[in-house]
Amino acid sequence: MVDLQRHGENVVDFFEMDRVLDELARTFAAPSATTWFKVTGNKSPTRDEYRLKVIEFMNLFENALSTGYQDYPNSDDLLDHVKRGVKDKANEILSGKNKEVEKRFKYYVDHS
């Protein structure tokens, strides 16, 4: 982690967390959503249902971080960064621009 300078103040570089956010839908949220639909017996969710379930799991990740970092006063910047990142990725998913989520949805409904 690197401290950067911006207008005379220290800004923490969250490079590692950015990588997690970049891969969150592919490595955690979409597989979790697929598993959820399997467990609940829903073999043909709509595209919107699938996308919303992926986002639901992304929000669980955000909540887990908030809980894990809540007792550290210097974690506000990190939690704000994650919240913005999850929101941006969720908007990408809702608009159908996350190719990995779209691919997993199609595979699931075509092969269940």
Sine and cosine of phi, psi and omega as CSV:
sin_phi,cos_phi,sin_psi,cos_psi,sin_omega,cos_omega
0.00,0.00,0.70,-0.71,-0.06,-1.00
-0.88,-0.47,0.69,-0.72,0.14,-0.99
-1.00,0.03,0.79,-0.61,0.03,-1.00
-0.96,-0.28,0.37,-0.93,0.07,-1.00
-0.97,-0.24,0.75,-0.66,0.09,-1.00
-0.65,-0.76,0.90,-0.43,0.01,-1.00
0.78,0.62,0.68,0.73,0.08,-1.00
0.98,0.17,0.01,1.00,0.01,-1.00
-0.91,-0.42,0.43,-0.90,0.04,-1.00
-0.98,0.20,0.71,-0.70,0.07,-1.00
-0.81,-0.59,0.80,-0.60,-0.04,-1.00
-0.99,0.13,0.69,-0.73,0.05,-1.00
-1.00,0.04,0.87,-0.50,-0.01,-1.00
-0.98,-0.21,0.71,0.70,-0.04,-1.00
-0.79,0.61,-0.74,0.67,-0.04,-1.00
-0.88,0.47,-0.67,0.74,-0.01,-1.00
-0.93,0.36,-0.55,0.84,0.08,-1.00
-0.88,0.48,-0.63,0.78,0.04,-1.00
-0.91,0.42,-0.66,0.75,0.04,-1.00
-0.87,0.49,-0.72,0.69,-0.01,-1.00
-0.90,0.44,-0.61,0.79,0.03,-1.00
-0.88,0.47,-0.57,0.82,-0.08,-1.00
-0.98,-0.21,-0.04,1.00,-0.14,-0.99
-0.85,0.53,-0.74,0.67,-0.02,-1.00
-0.90,0.43,-0.69,0.73,-0.07,-1.00
-0.94,0.33,-0.67,0.74,-0.16,-0.99
-1.00,-0.09,-0.34,0.94,-0.05,-1.00
-0.79,-0.61,-0.84,0.54,-0.19,-0.98
-0.94,0.33,-0.73,0.69,0.00,-1.00
-0.92,0.39,-0.71,0.70,0.07,-1.00
-0.88,0.48,-0.60,0.80,0.04,-1.00
-0.92,0.39,-0.64,0.77,0.04,-1.00
-0.90,0.44,-0.71,0.71,0.03,-1.00
-0.86,0.51,-0.72,0.70,0.02,-1.00
-0.88,0.47,-0.65,0.76,0.02,-1.00
-0.87,0.50,-0.71,0.71,0.01,-1.00
-0.91,0.41,-0.60,0.80,0.07,-1.00
-0.89,0.45,-0.74,0.67,-0.05,-1.00
-0.89,0.45,-0.60,0.80,-0.03,-1.00
-1.00,0.07,-0.06,1.00,0.06,-1.00
0.98,0.20,0.27,0.96,0.02,-1.00
-1.00,-0.03,0.98,-0.19,-0.06,-1.00
-1.00,0.03,-0.15,0.99,-0.02,-1.00
-0.62,-0.78,0.90,0.44,0.08,-1.00
-0.92,0.39,0.41,-0.91,0.12,-0.99
-0.96,0.28,0.28,-0.96,0.03,-1.00
-0.86,0.52,-0.68,0.74,0.01,-1.00
-0.91,0.41,-0.65,0.76,0.06,-1.00
-0.86,0.51,-0.69,0.73,-0.01,-1.00
-0.90,0.44,-0.74,0.67,0.00,-1.00
-0.86,0.51,-0.69,0.72,-0.01,-1.00
-0.91,0.42,-0.58,0.82,0.03,-1.00
-0.93,0.36,-0.63,0.78,0.08,-1.00
-0.86,0.52,-0.72,0.69,0.00,-1.00
-0.90,0.43,-0.60,0.80,0.05,-1.00
-0.86,0.52,-0.68,0.74,0.03,-1.00
-0.94,0.33,-0.54,0.84,0.09,-1.00
-0.90,0.44,-0.63,0.78,0.04,-1.00
-0.91,0.40,-0.56,0.83,0.08,-1.00
-0.88,0.47,-0.65,0.76,0.06,-1.00
-0.87,0.49,-0.74,0.67,0.00,-1.00
-0.86,0.51,-0.69,0.73,0.02,-1.00
-0.90,0.45,-0.63,0.78,0.03,-1.00
-0.89,0.45,-0.67,0.74,0.04,-1.00
-0.90,0.43,-0.67,0.74,0.01,-1.00
-0.86,0.52,-0.66,0.75,0.03,-1.00
-0.92,0.38,-0.69,0.72,-0.05,-1.00
-0.93,0.38,-0.48,0.88,-0.05,-1.00
-0.96,-0.29,0.04,1.00,-0.13,-0.99
-0.89,0.46,-0.45,0.89,-0.06,-1.00
-1.00,0.04,0.12,0.99,-0.04,-1.00
-0.91,-0.40,0.91,-0.41,-0.11,-0.99
-0.88,0.48,-0.46,0.89,-0.03,-1.00
-1.00,0.06,0.16,0.99,-0.06,-1.00
-1.00,-0.04,-0.05,1.00,-0.04,-1.00
-0.84,0.54,-0.70,0.72,0.00,-1.00
-0.88,0.47,-0.68,0.74,0.02,-1.00
-0.88,0.47,-0.75,0.66,-0.05,-1.00
-0.91,0.42,-0.61,0.80,0.09,-1.00
-0.90,0.43,-0.66,0.75,0.02,-1.00
-0.88,0.47,-0.71,0.70,0.01,-1.00
-0.91,0.42,-0.69,0.72,0.00,-1.00
-0.86,0.51,-0.72,0.69,0.04,-1.00
-0.90,0.44,-0.66,0.75,-0.01,-1.00
-0.90,0.44,-0.69,0.73,0.03,-1.00
-0.90,0.43,-0.66,0.75,0.02,-1.00
-0.89,0.46,-0.70,0.72,0.02,-1.00
-0.89,0.46,-0.70,0.72,0.00,-1.00
-0.92,0.39,-0.59,0.81,0.04,-1.00
-0.90,0.44,-0.67,0.74,0.05,-1.00
-0.89,0.46,-0.62,0.79,0.06,-1.00
-0.89,0.46,-0.68,0.73,0.01,-1.00
-0.92,0.40,-0.73,0.68,-0.02,-1.00
-0.87,0.50,-0.54,0.84,-0.02,-1.00
-1.00,0.07,-0.01,1.00,0.03,-1.00
0.98,0.18,0.28,0.96,-0.06,-1.00
-1.00,-0.03,-0.07,1.00,0.06,-1.00
-1.00,-0.05,0.98,-0.21,-0.10,-1.00
-0.89,0.46,-0.55,0.84,-0.01,-1.00
-0.92,0.40,-0.68,0.74,0.02,-1.00
-0.91,0.41,-0.68,0.74,0.01,-1.00
-0.89,0.45,-0.65,0.76,0.02,-1.00
-0.91,0.42,-0.69,0.72,0.00,-1.00
-0.92,0.40,-0.62,0.79,0.06,-1.00
-0.87,0.49,-0.77,0.63,-0.04,-1.00
-0.87,0.50,-0.70,0.71,0.02,-1.00
-0.87,0.49,-0.70,0.71,-0.03,-1.00
-0.89,0.46,-0.77,0.64,-0.06,-1.00
-0.95,0.32,-0.45,0.89,0.02,-1.00
-0.98,0.18,-0.40,0.92,-0.12,-0.99
-0.86,-0.51,0.23,0.97,0.05,-1.00
-1.00,0.02,0.00,0.00,0.00,0.00
